[in-house]
């Protein structure tokens, strides 16, 4: 591919394509055609494969359908992997740039919502081992809303750092709704934060039982004195279960913030 040759020749570390470069900007109602969207995804995967040997970050524009909504996104590629997709937020609504006819604006991130409300968040993680706080830090402006987080893999750490009661751990176990609740509330208190996320579960591949199988995760979400715990049963491998835990936790906090 000429793209690869030019990237190597110029020593580029970041290559940015125009928005909607795969399909073109002026597809109009063709953006609503399933075939066009499928071909756009195929083209993105081809670009990822062809550039997989390069130590270069690529940003590629294309339309993506998610949950019945169409987004104008920038896909981030590195060494053959799709690291993420960033939806366009500011959708123009005038003249030939009437994108609102087809595209849904990207939602605000958890970090942005916290910042707008002048709130701080902390994390209390067991099975995710810091992935939730790490994901929060990936967003620009995280330093304004996240001061500290806790990785409490052992029961002793849960008691010492988060104030989870010994009785709770003995009665219900580390992987339980009760423990997740106390982890979130204890983290918020320890960090002086208005919001907190907790995660405790069995990521696998071992450690599961008949009562508490691999993939069982309890996620706690604390916000301004209210705590909600969600029981999740994931069915992936260890990394997939942990990644789904992070995604679910952030969605829980986002939903809580939007309802405030």
LONU-597651 format. One record per atom (N, C-alpha, C, O): residue in three letters; x, y, z. Coordinates in steps of 0.001 Angstrom, whole numbers, plus 500000, padded with zeros to 6 digits. Atoms other than C-alpha are relative to their C-alpha. Example, Ala and Ser with C-alpha at 12.3 -4.5 7.8 and 13.67 -1.06 7.14 Angstrom:
ALA500890498810500000
ALA512300495500507800
ALA500900501200500000
ALA501936501181500665
SER499180498810499940
SER513670498940507140
SER499230501090500730
SER499739502198500899
This chain:
UNK500838498798500000
UNK500000500000500000
UNK500870501248500000
UNK501894501313500680
UNK499250498757500049
UNK501195503467499184
UNK500047500672501358
UNK501031501322501711
UNK500068499414498661
UNK500088504559502647
UNK501142499496500874
UNK501787500277501574
UNK498935500582499184
UNK502540502171504294
UNK501350500536499563
UNK502180500903500394
UNK498725499500500526
UNK505383503250502027
UNK500250501441500425
UNK501357501781500841
UNK499847498595499635
UNK504765506948502715
UNK500210500166501504
UNK500973501028501940
UNK499845499933498545
UNK504451506354506461
UNK501417499652500403
UNK502025500342501222
UNK498629500417499693
UNK507772504508506590
UNK500997501043499511
UNK501935501404500222
UNK499075499035500600
UNK509479506993504282
UNK500091501286500826
UNK501172501858500969
UNK500020498740499249
UNK508428509987506395
UNK500165499819501506
UNK500216500802502246
UNK499827500257498574
UNK508849508314509780
UNK498839500493500843
UNK499029500926501979
UNK501177499487499286
UNK505309509255510783
UNK499647499109501188
UNK499680497882501092
UNK500435500721498805
UNK504186508271514273
UNK498489500059500178
UNK497897499198500829
UNK501454499862499961
UNK500601509493513904
UNK499516500379498603
UNK500035501315497994
UNK500588499704501303
UNK498544509445510703
UNK498504500232500202
UNK497800499358500709
UNK501400499632499797
UNK495166511221510711
UNK499306500153498652
UNK499692500990497836
UNK500807499906501215
UNK492650510661507924
UNK498839500972500228
UNK498474501234501374
UNK501180499131499847
UNK489728513037507236
UNK498805499215500547
UNK498781497986500489
UNK501193500670499508
UNK486359512299508802
UNK499268499328498840
UNK499230499842497722
UNK500763500781500973
UNK484291509695506965
UNK500805499700498741
UNK500255499619497643
UNK499140500192501173
UNK487264509040504705
UNK499716498679499288
UNK499921498576498079
UNK500235501306500628
UNK486281505414504089
UNK498823500057499040
UNK498886499497497946
UNK501203499949500839
UNK482841506185502685
UNK499904501279499180
UNK499251501299498136
UNK500237498685500574
UNK483148509840501752
UNK498972500741500836
UNK498149500119501508
UNK500839499169499127
UNK481323512725503423
UNK498577500150499478
UNK497645500330500262
UNK501288499620500599
UNK478434513182500968
UNK499181498792499547
UNK498647498776498439
UNK500808501183500349
UNK476714509789501023
UNK498508500216500235
UNK497672499459499740
UNK501404499685499725
UNK473498511358502291
UNK499248498772500536
UNK499704498146501492
UNK500809501088499447
UNK470793508691502777
UNK500627498620499817
UNK500140497635500371
UNK499293501277500108
UNK473203505967501711
UNK500625499604501341
UNK500922498431501570
UNK499487500314498669
UNK474538506238505266
UNK499049499076500765
UNK499452498420501725
UNK500990500825499318
UNK471350504443506287
UNK499953498582499449
UNK499198497745499943
UNK499988501317500612
UNK472120501438504100
UNK500941499062500746
UNK502110499379500967
UNK499207500972499236
UNK473328498372505990
UNK501226499534499217
UNK502281499301499806
UNK498885500462500830
UNK475542497308503064
UNK501172500969500078
UNK502324500552500202
UNK498929499003499929
UNK477489500567503139
UNK500729499917501339
UNK501956499997501383
UNK499395500068498674
UNK478077500259506888
UNK500862498745500153
UNK501933498791500759
UNK499227501242499938
UNK479242496651506554
UNK501296500122499208
UNK502347499679499672
UNK498804499833500821
UNK481670497531503761
UNK500989500967500652
UNK502202500801500520
UNK499122499067499297
UNK483017500440505819
UNK500786499279501097
UNK501979499523501277
UNK499321500771498950
UNK483803498058508697
UNK501050499076499404
UNK502143498932499952
UNK499040500877500670
UNK485476495625506300
UNK501239500784499568
UNK502364500303499706
UNK498877499171500423
UNK487626498435504927
UNK500873500391501189
UNK502098500424501078
UNK499242499650498801
UNK488624499472508454
UNK500874498827500449
UNK502038499015500801
UNK499234501189499607
UNK489704495914509282
UNK501156499746499038
UNK502223499293499453
UNK498927500149500985
UNK491726495798506063
UNK501135500974500283
UNK502308500604500225
UNK498978499002499667
UNK493536499007506983
UNK500767499578501247
UNK501991499698501304
UNK499349500453498767
UNK494225497639510463
UNK500981498871499708
UNK502096498855500231
UNK499135501136500328
UNK495649494430509005
UNK501231500438499222
UNK502346499998499505
UNK498904499579500869
UNK497768496155506377
UNK501025500880500718
UNK502189500930500319
UNK499083499103499264
UNK499284498619508881
UNK500461499392501316
UNK501086500070502131
UNK499722500640498714
UNK499718496103511691
UNK501453499913500381
UNK501773499793501564
UNK498578500133499683
UNK503504495941511400
UNK500659501341500319
UNK501852501390500620
UNK499428498666499796
UNK503970499692511859
UNK499808500489501439
UNK498778500239502065
UNK500096499372498678
UNK504690501507515124
UNK499388501385499844
UNK499965502386500269
UNK500658498734500326
UNK502255504199514034
UNK498544499948500435
UNK497877498924500289
UNK501402499874499604
UNK498910505388515401
UNK499214500579498832
UNK499574501626498294
UNK500840499545501105
UNK496213505741512736
UNK498615500384500514
UNK498031499667501326
UNK501373499596499724
UNK492935507653513055
UNK499248500029498677
UNK499602500764497755
UNK500708500205501259
UNK490427506658510401
UNK498518500292500199
UNK497910499784501141
UNK501399499608499866
UNK486957508159509853
UNK499055499085499251
UNK499318498703498110
UNK501025500829500640
UNK483886506066509110
UNK498688500098500770
UNK498689500512501929
UNK501285500051499289
UNK480166505741509971
UNK499866498648500701
UNK500214497611500136
UNK500168501230499221
UNK479359503179512680
UNK498627499996500648
UNK498204500978501257
UNK501307500171499365
UNK475993501879513819
UNK500173499283501332
UNK500838498249501401
UNK499977500643498693
UNK475591501067517517
UNK498645500184500667
UNK498163501302500842
UNK501302499992499316
UNK472341500143519230
UNK498955500801499228
UNK498136501510499813
UNK501000499341500818
UNK470340501475516304
UNK500248501478499746
UNK499403502163499169
UNK499645498594500236
UNK472090504850516241
UNK501267500080499154
UNK502177499265499307
UNK498871499845500903
UNK474539506060513611
UNK500924501100500508
UNK500481502198500845
UNK499016499049499507
UNK477745507795514660
UNK501074500249498945
UNK501452499348498196
UNK498860499604500825
UNK480436509668512738
UNK501234499871500892
UNK501467500717501755
UNK498946500296499034
UNK483515508185514391
UNK501396500079499383
UNK501579500001498168
UNK498590500151500346
UNK487292508272514325
UNK500481498728500682
UNK500535498659501910
UNK499488501255499447
UNK488633504743514769
UNK501504500149500221
UNK502221500671499367
UNK498590499901499645
UNK492012504522516505
UNK500638498629499818
UNK500237497660500463
UNK499340501264500319
UNK494311501811515117
UNK501467500046500407
UNK502140501066500257
UNK498571500098499670
UNK497688500629516374
UNK500428498539499941
UNK499861497685500623
UNK499435501345500155
UNK499684497550515341
UNK498913498946499745
UNK498913497869500341
UNK501001500952500422
UNK496688495885513778
UNK498781499889500884
UNK497879499102500597
UNK501130500076499074
UNK494293496470516658
UNK499192501289499964
UNK499741502375499777
UNK500877498835499857
UNK491307498793516947
UNK499943500336501484
UNK499299499630502259
UNK499932499631498585
UNK491988500573520242
UNK498702500621500495
UNK498379500532501679
UNK501247499364499589
UNK488712502447520261
UNK499400500788498853
UNK500011500955497797
UNK500682499169500984
UNK486210504549518367
UNK499443501230500698
UNK498720501121501687
UNK500383498736499371
UNK485609508202519176
UNK498912500663499158
UNK499181501068498027
UNK501082499381500779
UNK482225509604518074
UNK500103501520499997
UNK500496502133500990
UNK500017498549500123
UNK481958513158516839
UNK498885500569500862
UNK497752500090500816
UNK500986499422499087
UNK480178515328519402
UNK499253501180499390
UNK498030501280499495
UNK500607498773500516
UNK479569518617517644
UNK499523499771498566
UNK500289499896497611
UNK500591500331501297
UNK477236517724514790
UNK499391501260499379
UNK498464501835499950
UNK500555498797500632
UNK476579520630512371
UNK498593499756499470
UNK498234498641499091
UNK501409500109500388
UNK472983521342511438
UNK499622501121499036
UNK498560501728499175
UNK500309498909500919
UNK473161523830508578
UNK500522499673498598
UNK501486498926498430
UNK499615500093501409
UNK473402523992504772
UNK500347498567499620
UNK499639497625499974
UNK499614501345500440
UNK475252521067503216
UNK500611499166501117
UNK500895497984500926
UNK499413500711498863
UNK476656520133506640
UNK498923499563500998
UNK499151499560502208
UNK501118500377499132
UNK473303518956507992
UNK500166498543500446
UNK499388497675500052
UNK499688501366499575
UNK474799515876509685
UNK498945499430500944
UNK498793498213501054
UNK501000500467499061
UNK472019515724512245
UNK498901499172499353
UNK498168498463500042
UNK500987500815500722
UNK469818514166509562
UNK500313498509500157
UNK499412497671500163
UNK499587501399499956
UNK471850510960509891
UNK500715499603501289
UNK500533498492501789
UNK499099500385498913
UNK474278511085512803
UNK499527500476501370
UNK498948501552501519
UNK500277499680498604
UNK473796511040516556
UNK501268500588500626
UNK502348500029500438
UNK498797499454499341
UNK476167513279518574
UNK500561499015501021
UNK499806498306501686
UNK499370500840498994
UNK478668511413520721
UNK499656500479501402
UNK499517501678501647
UNK500367499654498628
UNK477822511290524405
UNK501204500535500768
UNK502356500257500437
UNK498944499525499129
UNK479775513072527073
UNK500593498832500781
UNK499891497882501128
UNK499344501043499226
UNK482312510943528898
UNK499694500177501481
UNK499231501232501914
UNK500173499926498551
UNK482101510142532593
UNK500845501131500575
UNK500392501876501444
UNK499102498947499512
UNK485060512446533168
UNK499404501383499758
UNK499452502240500640
UNK500596498701500320
UNK483313515350531429
UNK498788500283500874
UNK498608501404501348
UNK501181499811499155
UNK480086514806533362
UNK500394500333501436
UNK499799501213502057
UNK499525499720498646
UNK481954514718536676
UNK500545501417500100
UNK500273502132501064
UNK499404498668499991
UNK483864517865535783
UNK498935501089499961
UNK499035502087500675
UNK501082499013500109
UNK480698519748534799
UNK499257500168501320
UNK498802501262501653
UNK500724499966498732
UNK479115518848538136
UNK500917500266501192
UNK500471500271502339
UNK499001499715498960
UNK482332519623540081
UNK500046498884501051
UNK500063499137502256
UNK499959501163499130
UNK482438516106541505
UNK501327499263499844
UNK502000499370498820
UNK498806500834500040
UNK485316513787542346
UNK499605498534500104
UNK498606498195500739
UNK500279501417500005
UNK485433510034541816
UNK501219499239500508
UNK502353499696500373
UNK498930500908499612
UNK487472507208543294
UNK499578498586499626
UNK498429498360499246
UNK500296501384500373
UNK487669503463542651
UNK500495499047501077
UNK501481499315501763
UNK499592501074499094
UNK487864500318544766
UNK499918498707499201
UNK498826498197498950
UNK499985501102500955
UNK488940497397542617
UNK500675498753500551
UNK501698498818501232
UNK499408501295499668
UNK489605493736543186
UNK500318499261498703
UNK501478499225498292
UNK499739500810501191
UNK489191491603540049
UNK500507500814498810
UNK501170500263497932
UNK499541499170501120
UNK489858494540537695
UNK501401500562500232
UNK502033501040499289
UNK498615499652499723
UNK493126495402539409
UNK500467501360499516
UNK501623501507499119
UNK499612498651500406
UNK493104499111538544
UNK499557500401498606
UNK499841501517498170
UNK500418499685501369
UNK491549498939535068
UNK498958501114499944
UNK498932501892498990
UNK501024498948500013
UNK488629501185536011
UNK500656501369500138
UNK500377502280499359
UNK499315498709499832
UNK490839503983537307
UNK500893500288498808
UNK501020501440498394
UNK499162499804501171
UNK493198503424534379
UNK499212500499498809
UNK499703501323498038
UNK500853499553501093
UNK490332503878531938
UNK499560501447500216
UNK499507502230499267
UNK500351498608499700
UNK489229507066533684
UNK501151500934499668
UNK500940502021499131
UNK498818499164500233
UNK492775508412533438
UNK500285500169498512
UNK500948501128498116
UNK499795499870501442
UNK492770507790529677
UNK499360501264499437
UNK499789501768498400
UNK500719498823500497
UNK490392510740529290
UNK500705501286500420
UNK501182501411501547
UNK499424498695499674
UNK491728514273529116
UNK499194500653501116
UNK497965500580501126
UNK500666499325498896
UNK490942516230532260
UNK499757499128501204
UNK499098499550502155
UNK500242500929498893
UNK490989513195534546
UNK500565500510501317
UNK500028500204502382
UNK499378499519498762
UNK493247514956537040
UNK499087500921500791
UNK499287501116501990
UNK500924499095499314
UNK490404517351537852
UNK498933499250500790
UNK498281499829501659
UNK501096500739499352
UNK488062514572538991
UNK500457498747500753
UNK499703498192501552
UNK499503501224499361
UNK490250511652540128
UNK501284500302500754
UNK502308500620500149
UNK498821499765499175
UNK492657512088543036
UNK500723498713500369
UNK501952498681500436
UNK499399501257499579
UNK493220508487544064
UNK499030498855499786
UNK497819499054499685
UNK500802501209500116
UNK492006504917543666
UNK500649498892500801
UNK501802499011501217
UNK499517501079499143
UNK492398501648545542
UNK499880498656499289
UNK498827498320498747
UNK500022501383500455
UNK493336498166544385
UNK500109499133501244
UNK501160499077501883
UNK500055500783498759
UNK492299495842547207
UNK499701498549499644
UNK498563498090499738
UNK500172501369500483
UNK492856492325545965
UNK499740499021501141
UNK499002498049500978
UNK500162500908498860
UNK493034490697549384
UNK498905500495500935
UNK498544501671500918
UNK500994499616498997
UNK490423490667552135
UNK500602500961501017
UNK499939501891501476
UNK499323499141499031
UNK492956492254554465
UNK500059501439499497
UNK499852502384500258
UNK499942498652500578
UNK493357495192552095
UNK498622500644499968
UNK498487501849500179
UNK501362499460500003
UNK489600495572551797
UNK499627500540501379
UNK498990501586501494
UNK500289499548498637
UNK489334495850555564
UNK500832501224500358
UNK500304502207500878
UNK499082498951499558
UNK492381498065556087
UNK499821501311499242
UNK499817502383499848
UNK500047498783500814
UNK492008500514553199
UNK498588500541499795
UNK498391501750499665
UNK501357499578500346
UNK488259500574552619
UNK499020499901501162
UNK497901500406501084
UNK500891500129498855
UNK486813499695555998
UNK498904498971499828
UNK497905499008500546
UNK500969501088500133
UNK484919496645554741
UNK500046499178501284
UNK501126498824501756
UNK500015500685498711
UNK483807494840557870
UNK500421498540499859
UNK500120497878498866
UNK499564501390499966
UNK485364491514558780
UNK498782499069499985
UNK498808498002499373
UNK501223500803499936
UNK481873490200559505
UNK499376499832498619
UNK498901498749498276
UNK500555500075501357
UNK480695491016555985
UNK500772499000499158
UNK500182498183498451
UNK499168500912500785
UNK483620489174554437
UNK499829498553500449
UNK499808497639499625
UNK500165501356499476
UNK483163486170556712
UNK498625499429499645
UNK498497498244499337
UNK501376500465500209
UNK479403485977556195
UNK499651499835498527
UNK499062498831498128
UNK500420499989501401
UNK479002486815552518
UNK501128499703499013
UNK500867499317497874
UNK498868500218500887
UNK482505486475551068
UNK500407501266499281
UNK499661502244499239
UNK499485498834500720
UNK484629488875549059
UNK499183500291498752
UNK498990501452498390
UNK500808499821501210
UNK482526488300545944
UNK498533499966500403
UNK497904498909500426
UNK501381499907499530
UNK479149489527547133
UNK499487501418499818
UNK500262502367499703
UNK500638498682500093
UNK476696492387546834
UNK500373500863501193
UNK500642502055501046
UNK499714499256498776
UNK477371493390550435
UNK501425500560499998
UNK501650501702500398
UNK498619499544500033
UNK481129493599549949
UNK500195501101498973
UNK500893502081499232
UNK499887498966501032
UNK480821495576546724
UNK499457501333500506
UNK500029502388500233
UNK500608498789499445
UNK478572498066548517
UNK500945500669500993
UNK501169501877500924
UNK499105499425499005
UNK480964498527551424
UNK501305500490499375
UNK501893501461499851
UNK498792499544500702
UNK483926498816549045
UNK499787501381499392
UNK500630502264499545
UNK500273498712500638
UNK482313501675547110
UNK499845501103501035
UNK500411502186500890
UNK500237498988498973
UNK481161503511550206
UNK501271500293500790
UNK501530501440501153
UNK498755499803499274
UNK484472502962551988
UNK501019500787499204
UNK501746501610499761
UNK499073499261500856
UNK486474504242549036
UNK499623501476499939
UNK500486502349500029
UNK500456498611500047
UNK484346507380548773
UNK500357500731501285
UNK500801501879501251
UNK499673499384498709
UNK484838508065552473
UNK501491500230500140
UNK501915501304500568
UNK498548499890499859
UNK488592507400552395
UNK500584501078499099
UNK501517501780499490
UNK499467499035500966
UNK489162509578549323
UNK499329501359500082
UNK499782502311499446
UNK500741498746499946
UNK486679512296550231
UNK499350500329498672
UNK499277501492498278
UNK500589499826501329
UNK484962511758546877
UNK498481499882500054
UNK497925499191500909
UNK501463500065500074
UNK481328512257545937
UNK499514498779499227
UNK498348498398499330
UNK500365501166500808
UNK481378509255543578
UNK501064498923500146
UNK502241499217500354
UNK499049501114499904
UNK482964505816543708
UNK499460498799499239
UNK498253498567499185
UNK500332501247500672
UNK483011502611541688
UNK500787498867500646
UNK501969499023500949
UNK499321501164499443
UNK483825499179543100
UNK499736498794499115
UNK498724498726498417
UNK500164501235500771
UNK484324495786541485
UNK500648498856500753
UNK501813498932501142
UNK499465501200499368
UNK484743492384543073
UNK499359498796499329
UNK498136498727499205
UNK500558501131500719
UNK484368489096541250
UNK501032498940499689
UNK502152498969500198
UNK499145501125500381
UNK485859485972539710
UNK500222500088498498
UNK499371499676497709
UNK499713499770501414
UNK487517486828536406
UNK500351498719499261
UNK500173498642498046
UNK499638501263500620
UNK488730483270535761
UNK501479499932499641
UNK502225500870499921
UNK500806501163500410
UNK489830480959534384
UNK499657499039501152
UNK498799498169501003
UNK500283500868498859
UNK489879479294537821
UNK499393500833501126
UNK499218502045500997
UNK500503499299498835
UNK488453480153541221
UNK498498499977500165
UNK497978500404501195
UNK501450500023499921
UNK484796479612540458
UNK499477498785500753
UNK500160497768500868
UNK500695501102499339
UNK482370477414542376
UNK498597499890499405
UNK498213500688498550
UNK501366500148500495
UNK478847476171541739
UNK499146501202500379
UNK498322501658499586
UNK500769498838499545
UNK477421479047543780
UNK500526501308499415
UNK499762502231499132
UNK499376498782500522
UNK479891481634542499
UNK500916499615498847
UNK502117499424499035
UNK499232500460501166
UNK481000480678538984
UNK500925501079499451
UNK500803502259499779
UNK499140499060500719
UNK483707482259536878
UNK499117500954499194
UNK498159500531498545
UNK500778498987500715
UNK482372485490535405
UNK499017500752500875
UNK498420501741500448
UNK500880499289499068
UNK480340486471538462
UNK500730501222500549
UNK501807501102501133
UNK499388498744499535
UNK481096490106539288
UNK498914500881500607
UNK497815501000500065
UNK500875498999499390
UNK479460492599541634
UNK500652501366499842
UNK501815501562500196
UNK499498498651500253
UNK479844496252540686
UNK499194500987500828
UNK497966501024500741
UNK500653499001499182
UNK479074499034543133
UNK500195501391499444
UNK501279501737498974
UNK499937498609500461
UNK478281502612542171
UNK499416500901501085
UNK498224500846501387
UNK500403499060498945
UNK478157505278544883
UNK500000501411499429
UNK500940501814498745
UNK500065498607500435
UNK477030508828544163
UNK499183500807500990
UNK497983500589501156
UNK500668499078499074
UNK476214511488546729
UNK499077499299500989
UNK497913499672501141
UNK500739500659498938
UNK475081509112549447
UNK499138498826499583
UNK498602498121500437
UNK500810501117500501
UNK473265506596547217
UNK500910498949499368
UNK501791499277498574
UNK499193501085500542
UNK474762503186546403
UNK499125498974499304
UNK498117498522499847
UNK500680501043500763
UNK473609500759543734
UNK501027498922499685
UNK502154499223499291
UNK499118501122500327
UNK475122497297543267
UNK499339499156498918
UNK498157498825499004
UNK500507500810501106
UNK474730495305540071
UNK500723498657499961
UNK501952498600500007
UNK499416501335500167
UNK475265491555539780
UNK500122499701498514
UNK499142499789497774
UNK499753500295501412
UNK476835490607536448
UNK500530498579499855
UNK501253498081500717
UNK499475501332500309
UNK477522487214534897
UNK500549500037498576
UNK499809499950497596
UNK499329499922501289
UNK480057487459532107
UNK500469498608499574
UNK500637497715500405
UNK499696501334500518
UNK481039484563529853
UNK501212499990499074
UNK501325499123498207
UNK498800499956500827
UNK484350485552528281
UNK501194499376500702
UNK501057498686501712
UNK498783500415499311
UNK487947484776529104
UNK500343501029501078
UNK499590501977501298
UNK499651499128498879
UNK489763486489531964
UNK500038501472499595
UNK499440502312500267
UNK499883498606500420
UNK490610489672530058
UNK498659500561499539
UNK498345501722499805
UNK501312499534500465
UNK487169489883528446
UNK499064500278501169
UNK498318501257501152
UNK500846499777498820
UNK485425489532531800
UNK500389501289500719
UNK499530502041501177
UNK499538498776499337
UNK487565492284533272
UNK499632501239499179
UNK499219502256499735
UNK500341498869500863
UNK487008494561530270
UNK498506500310500065
UNK498116501477500094
UNK501448499786499899
UNK483232494047530460
UNK499620500598501355
UNK498661501363501460
UNK500239499413498680
UNK483369494876534159
UNK500260501498499971
UNK499473502281500504
UNK499661498579500104
UNK485067498191533407
UNK498916500752499237
UNK498451501803499677
UNK501019499345500828
UNK482569499055530675
UNK498686500156500762
UNK498055501212500715
UNK501257499959499252
UNK479592498200532885
UNK500074501008501140
UNK499122501751501382
UNK499836499071498882
UNK480963500162535842
UNK499889501450499534
UNK499203502254500165
UNK500034498627500501
UNK481479503313533794
UNK498602500374499496
UNK498170501516499652
UNK501371499736500447
UNK478014502997532246
UNK499089500250501194
UNK498203501103501134
UNK500809499799498797
UNK476508502703535731
UNK500190501407500557
UNK499225502074500932
UNK499738498658499477
UNK478212505893536860
UNK499456501068499063
UNK498903502071499516
UNK500531499030500964
UNK477290507724533657
UNK498486500137500150
UNK497957501248500173
UNK501456499965499840
UNK473622506756534068
UNK499604500735501276
UNK498653501516501283
UNK500308499335498728
UNK473657507899537693
UNK500217501505499894
UNK499430502284500433
UNK499706498572500152
UNK475219511244536750
UNK498952500690499136
UNK498567501826499413
UNK500996499404500890
UNK472716511851533955
UNK498641500142500675
UNK497845501001500294
UNK501267499937499274
UNK469819511221536353
UNK500008501053501096
UNK498955501413501622
UNK499890499012498909
UNK471118513758538886
UNK499324501310499618
UNK499315502254500408
